[in-house]
Amino acid sequence: MTRRDQELLDRQLRGLHIQPRRNGTLMLAIVAVFLAGICLGSLRSEAGETVHFNATETALSAPGGSNPTVLR
């Protein structure tokens, strides 16, 4: 790159004002949205209703209610 090319490039880039990245602000925004989602989810859920899963029955259940075939 010649001196003239460098001067032309400097003139072209002079108009650009690139802001430095604010990683801390972005991380804070992500955490705030995450916590807001947790709060809204807990407000929408019914506190008196708990869900219990039996892992074996859940894993072996078929969508139509029919008995699943177990391969051995």
PyMOL commands that set and color helices and strands:
alter all, ss='L'
color gray80, all
select helices_A, chain A and resi 3-14+23-44+55-60
alter helices_A, ss='H'
color red, helices_A
deselect
rebuild
show_as cartoon
